[in-house]
């Protein structure tokens, strides 16, 4: 048992329930979530994955109706929304096992960046050479990062993905048709 798992067990008790006075959200099957992350974008997905890696029972709730298709993401025409990921972000994604999948899709290293304000009155330049680095980071399509994190999330047993509300409530992303929580009137 890892130190994180021991800390988790100490904090929740042997049955995985919090001490009296602390509340957690009910989960189908009688389990409880210790953390509910609302929003399954890159930050929410990364947080849920980090917590899941530590053995924390997490529900990730997102309004999207489905996960991204990992076979389609990072193929064909590049997406318009991208992020500049630093080496620190890369190490975090490597630790989660997401980076190798991302690198196999599409990431572009950058060595120089110039940023200016809308008025054109101020600017700042960044250079890998000035920082003594091989690269400043990588430009990555947001969908590539998110799909890589989603692949990790579905593999974590302590993470429960709940996607967009439908007529029967929030659906579990497992594809088995299970509901996370019923919505009013459902």
N, C-alpha and C positions, 0 to 999 in steps of 0.2 A: 504494500500500500504506500502510495507516495505521500509526501508531506502535505500537499494540497488536499488529497483525499482524507488524510487524518484530520486536518483542520476543518474540512467540510463536515466530517462525521462528528467532531467535537461540537461544532456550531449547531448541528441539526439534530443530534441524538442518534441512537443506533437505528431507529426506524426511518431516518431521513426526514423527520418532522421537526419543525422549529420548536423551541421551548415555548411554554404557555405564555400568552400575551403577545407573541409575534404571529402575524398572519401571513399566509401565502395563498396564492390562487389555486383553486381546485383544478385538477387535471383529469381528463377522462381516465377511467380505470381506478380512481381513488388516489392516485399520486398527487403530489403538490409541486408547484413551481416555487422555487426560491426567488427567482428574478423573472420579470416579464419585460422584455425589450420591445418597445413599440417603434416600428420602423425597420424594415429589412433592407435598407440601402447599404452602401459599403461600410459605414461606421457601425450601424446596428448589427450587421452580419458579422463583422470582425469582433465586436464586443461579445455577441452570443457565442461565437466560436471559441474565444479565449476563456469565457466562463465555462463552456461545455468541456473544454480540455482540462479544466481544473475540477471537473466532476460536479459542478453546480447544476441543479435542475433548472433549465431555462425554457421559457416560452418566447419565441420570436414571432411577433404579430405584425403582419404587413397587409396592406390593402390590395396588393397585386393579386390577380386571380391564380397565378401559377409561377413556378420557378422558371428561370431562364433555361433555354434549351442548350446544354453544354456542347452539343454537336454543331450548333449553328453559330454560336458566339465566337468571335475572333476569326471567322472565315469570311471570304468574300470582301465586299466593300467595307472599309473602316467606319466605325461609328463616329458620330460627330462629337460626342461628349467624352472628354479625356481628362486624366489627372496626371500631374507631375508627382511621381512617388519618389521619395528620398531613400537613401540607403537604409535608414532606420525603418521606414515602412516596408522595404524589401525584406529586411531581417525578420520583422514581425510575420509577414506573409510566408516566409520560408519556414519559420517555426510552426506555423499552422499547416504546413504541407501544401499551401496553395500556389506558391511561386513557381515551382517546376511546371505545373499545368499552364500557368499564365505565360511563362517564357516559351512554351511550345506553341502558343497561339500567336500573340503579337505584342511585343514590348519594344520600345525604341529608346536606347540610351541617349541622354543629352549631356553635353559638356559645357554648354554656355546658355545663359538665359538673360534676357533684358526685359524689364517690366517698367511700364510708365503709366502715369495717371491719365485720365480722360482728357484733361486740359492740355497735356503735353508739357506741363511746367516742371515735372519731376520724373526722374527715372533712376533705376538701380540696375547694375549689371552683376551677374554671378558667373564665375568661371571655375571649372574643375581644376585648372592649372593653379589659380590663385589659392584654392582650398587644399592643394596637394592631393587631389583625388583623381582616379582614372575617369570617373563620371560623376556628375552631380546627382543623377538619379535616372529614372525611366519615365517616359510618357506612355501611359497605358490607357486603353479604352476602359471606361467605367464598367461596361458590361462584362469585359474580360475579368476584371477584378471581382465583380459581384458573382459571376458564375463560378469562379474558382472557390470563393468563400462558401457559396451554396453547396458545392460538391462536398466540402468538408463538413458543413452543418448536417447534411443528411446522413453522414457516417457517424455522427456523435450520438450515442444512445441517451445522453442526458439533455439533448436539445429537442424541443418539440416545435415544429414549424406550423404556424396557423396563418393561412392565407385568406384573402378577401372575403367579405361577408357575402353570402348568397342567400337564397330563399330558405335554406335550412340551417343557417348559422355559419360561423367561421369554420372553414374546412382544414383538416390536417393535410399537410403536404405529402403525406405518405402515399397518397393515391388510392387508399383503401376506402375512401368515401366517408371516413369517420369525421365527426364534427368535433371541433375544439370546444366551443361553447355555443349553446343555442342563442339566437338573437331574439329579441322581444317579438312575439307573434309568430315565431317559427314553429 
